[in-house]
């Protein structure tokens, strides 16, 4: 237990000065398992994980510098690669190769993804992927690729180390994002009422105020009031942004 606590402490980031030593620690842990790590702190953004001096962690510490390995320089990769797409549909660690993605619990969404061109996107034959679904709807993803690029079956490594790598990576990524987040887009301690959430949930699936009023047996004006009031609490500029921010905070659920 002391070893585990020490290991998690090594990869925890509390200040920007901690980024580099934490990255070195998780890199070395991966290498002990004959794996190389790569991390994307936000799959919707081109921004890279940086240390206190502004150096790109994936290149400077994780060693992704060879031809074709600087995947973050490909602006379309996030949209064309199956890995970030899979990370949107799965929150638990999984491993994958050209035959598909393999999870602990079955995920029909991943079964529909095409991994046949796996090597084209990964420059490897297999990898373990750790999605990290963070606060405000942000999704990070880390991959662990075998040092031996000919290995195409990670089932045993995944069974033995998948949970550990998942927990360790989430600590590393979540603490980085929390430490580096400088802008506050959503008001703190925003509490929506039951009626406000109900109205926004129906609005999220495309219902008009009139339709919502019929569904909830409220007046048209009352529905508008609840949505407007929710928008004020969320510091939203319009109805669409109110729905978006409520979704980021988890008020609307997966159905939205």
C-alpha positions in Angstrom: 0.0 0.0 0.0 2.9 2.4 0.8 4.4 1.6 -2.6 1.1 2.4 -4.3 0.6 5.7 -2.4 4.2 6.7 -3.3 3.7 5.8 -6.9 0.5 7.9 -7.2 2.2 10.8 -5.4 5.0 10.8 -8.0 2.6 11.4 -10.8 0.4 14.0 -9.1 0.7 17.5 -10.3 -0.1 20.4 -7.9 1.9 23.1 -9.5 3.3 23.7 -13.0 6.8 22.8 -11.7 5.5 19.3 -10.9 4.6 18.6 -14.6 8.1 17.5 -15.7 9.0 15.2 -12.8 5.5 13.7 -12.8 5.8 13.0 -16.6 9.2 11.4 -16.1 7.8 9.2 -13.3 4.9 7.9 -15.4 7.2 7.5 -18.4 9.6 5.3 -16.4 6.7 3.2 -14.9 5.5 2.5 -18.5 9.0 1.6 -19.6 9.3 -1.0 -16.8 6.3 -2.7 -18.5 8.0 -2.3 -21.9 5.5 0.3 -22.9 5.7 3.9 -24.2 3.2 6.5 -23.1 1.6 9.3 -25.1 -1.0 11.7 -23.6 -3.5 14.1 -25.1 -5.1 16.2 -22.3 -8.1 17.3 -24.4 -9.1 15.3 -27.5 -11.1 18.3 -28.7 -8.1 20.7 -28.7 -4.7 20.9 -30.5 -3.2 22.1 -27.2 -0.4 19.9 -25.9 0.7 19.0 -22.4 3.5 21.4 -21.6 6.1 21.6 -18.8 7.0 24.8 -16.9 9.3 25.9 -19.8 6.7 25.3 -22.4 8.2 22.2 -23.8 5.9 19.5 -25.3 5.9 16.6 -22.9 5.1 14.0 -25.6 8.2 14.9 -27.5 10.7 16.1 -24.8 9.9 13.5 -22.2 7.9 10.7 -23.7 10.2 10.6 -26.7 7.8 10.8 -29.7 10.2 12.6 -32.0 10.9 10.2 -34.9 9.4 10.6 -38.4 5.7 10.2 -38.3 5.5 10.0 -34.5 4.6 13.7 -33.8 0.9 12.8 -34.2 -0.2 16.1 -32.7 1.0 18.0 -35.8 -1.6 16.3 -37.9 -4.7 18.5 -37.6 -7.1 16.0 -39.0 -6.0 13.0 -37.0 -8.3 13.6 -34.1 -11.3 13.4 -36.5 -10.0 10.5 -38.7 -8.4 8.3 -36.1 -10.6 5.7 -34.3 -8.8 6.2 -31.0 -10.2 9.6 -29.9 -13.6 8.5 -31.2 -13.4 5.4 -29.1 -12.4 7.5 -26.1 -15.7 9.5 -26.5 -17.7 6.3 -26.2 -15.8 4.5 -23.5 -14.7 5.7 -20.1 -12.7 2.6 -19.0 -9.3 1.4 -20.2 -9.3 -0.8 -23.3 -6.7 -2.3 -25.6 -6.9 -2.5 -29.4 -5.3 -3.7 -32.5 -6.4 -4.1 -36.2 -9.1 -6.5 -35.1 -10.9 -4.0 -32.9 -11.1 -2.7 -29.3 -11.3 -5.0 -26.3 -12.9 -3.9 -23.1 -13.7 -5.5 -19.7 -17.4 -4.9 -20.3 -18.9 -5.1 -23.8 -19.4 -1.8 -25.5 -21.5 -1.9 -28.7 -20.3 1.5 -29.8 -16.7 0.4 -30.0 -17.7 -2.7 -31.9 -19.0 -0.5 -34.7 -15.7 1.4 -35.1 -13.3 0.3 -37.8 -9.8 -0.4 -36.6 -8.6 -2.2 -39.8 -6.1 0.6 -40.5 -4.8 0.5 -37.0 -1.1 0.7 -38.0 -1.7 3.7 -40.2 -2.8 5.8 -37.2 -0.7 4.3 -34.4 2.6 3.3 -36.1 2.2 0.2 -33.9 0.3 -3.1 -34.0 -1.4 -2.7 -30.6 -2.0 -0.3 -27.7 -3.7 0.2 -24.4 -5.9 3.3 -24.4 -6.9 5.1 -21.2 -9.8 7.6 -21.6 -10.2 10.1 -18.8 -13.6 11.8 -18.7 -12.9 14.9 -16.7 -15.0 17.7 -15.3 -17.0 20.0 -17.6 -17.1 17.4 -20.4 -13.4 17.4 -21.2 -12.0 14.1 -22.4 -8.4 13.2 -22.2 -6.8 10.1 -23.7 -3.5 8.3 -23.1 -2.0 5.4 -25.0 0.5 2.8 -24.0 2.3 1.3 -27.0 4.7 -1.7 -26.8 8.3 -0.8 -27.1 8.5 -3.8 -29.4 6.3 -2.6 -32.3 5.7 -6.2 -33.6 3.6 -7.1 -30.6 -0.1 -7.2 -31.6 -1.7 -8.9 -28.6 -1.8 -7.0 -25.3 -4.5 -9.1 -23.7 -2.2 -10.4 -20.9 -0.6 -7.0 -20.1 -4.1 -5.4 -20.1 -5.5 -8.0 -17.8 -2.6 -7.6 -15.4 -1.9 -3.9 -15.6 -4.9 -2.2 -17.2 -6.6 -1.1 -14.0 -3.3 0.1 -12.5 -2.4 2.1 -15.6 -5.9 3.5 -15.8 -5.9 4.8 -12.2 -2.3 6.1 -12.5 -3.0 7.9 -15.8 -6.2 9.5 -14.6 -4.4 10.9 -11.6 -1.6 12.3 -13.8 -3.9 13.8 -16.4 -6.7 15.0 -14.1 -4.2 16.8 -11.8 -2.5 18.3 -14.8 -5.7 19.7 -16.2 -6.9 21.0 -12.8 -3.6 22.7 -12.2 -3.3 24.2 -15.7 -6.9 25.3 -16.0 -6.8 29.1 -15.8 -10.2 30.3 -17.1 -13.5 29.7 -15.2 -16.2 29.2 -17.8 -18.9 28.0 -15.5 -19.9 29.8 -12.2 -18.9 27.9 -9.0 -21.6 26.1 -7.0 -24.2 26.5 -9.7 -27.4 24.8 -8.5 -30.3 24.3 -10.9 -33.8 23.6 -9.7 -35.7 20.5 -10.7 -37.9 22.4 -13.1 -35.0 24.2 -14.7 -33.3 20.9 -15.3 -36.5 19.4 -16.7 -36.9 22.3 -19.2 -33.3 22.2 -20.3 -33.4 18.4 -20.7 -36.3 18.7 -23.1 -34.7 21.7 -24.9 -31.5 19.6 -25.3 -33.4 17.1 -27.5 -34.9 19.8 -29.6 -38.2 20.5 -28.1 -39.6 24.1 -28.4 -40.9 26.1 -25.4 -44.4 25.3 -26.5 -43.8 21.6 -26.8 -42.1 21.6 -23.4 -45.0 23.4 -21.9 -47.4 20.7 -23.1 -45.1 17.9 -21.9 -44.7 19.4 -18.4 -48.2 20.9 -18.1 -46.8 24.4 -17.6 -47.5 27.6 -19.3 -45.4 28.8 -22.2 -44.2 31.8 -20.1 -43.3 29.5 -17.1 -41.1 27.3 -19.4 -39.3 30.4 -20.8 -38.8 31.7 -17.2 -37.2 28.5 -16.1 -34.8 28.3 -19.1 -34.0 32.0 -18.7 -33.3 31.6 -15.0 -31.1 28.5 -15.6 -29.2 30.6 -18.2 -28.6 33.3 -15.7 -27.3 30.8 -13.1 -25.0 29.3 -15.7 -23.8 32.7 -17.0 -25.0 31.7 -20.5 -25.5 34.2 -23.3 -28.4 32.3 -24.9 -30.6 29.2 -24.7 -28.1 27.0 -26.6 -25.2 27.9 -24.3 -27.4 27.2 -21.3 -28.1 23.7 -22.6 -24.4 23.2 -23.4 -23.2 24.3 -19.9 -25.9 22.3 -18.1 -24.6 19.3 -20.1 -21.0 20.0 -19.1 -22.1 19.9 -15.5 -23.9 16.6 -15.9 -27.4 17.9 -15.3 -28.8 16.5 -18.5 -27.6 12.9 -18.5 -26.7 10.7 -21.4 -30.1 11.0 -23.0 -29.3 14.6 -24.0 
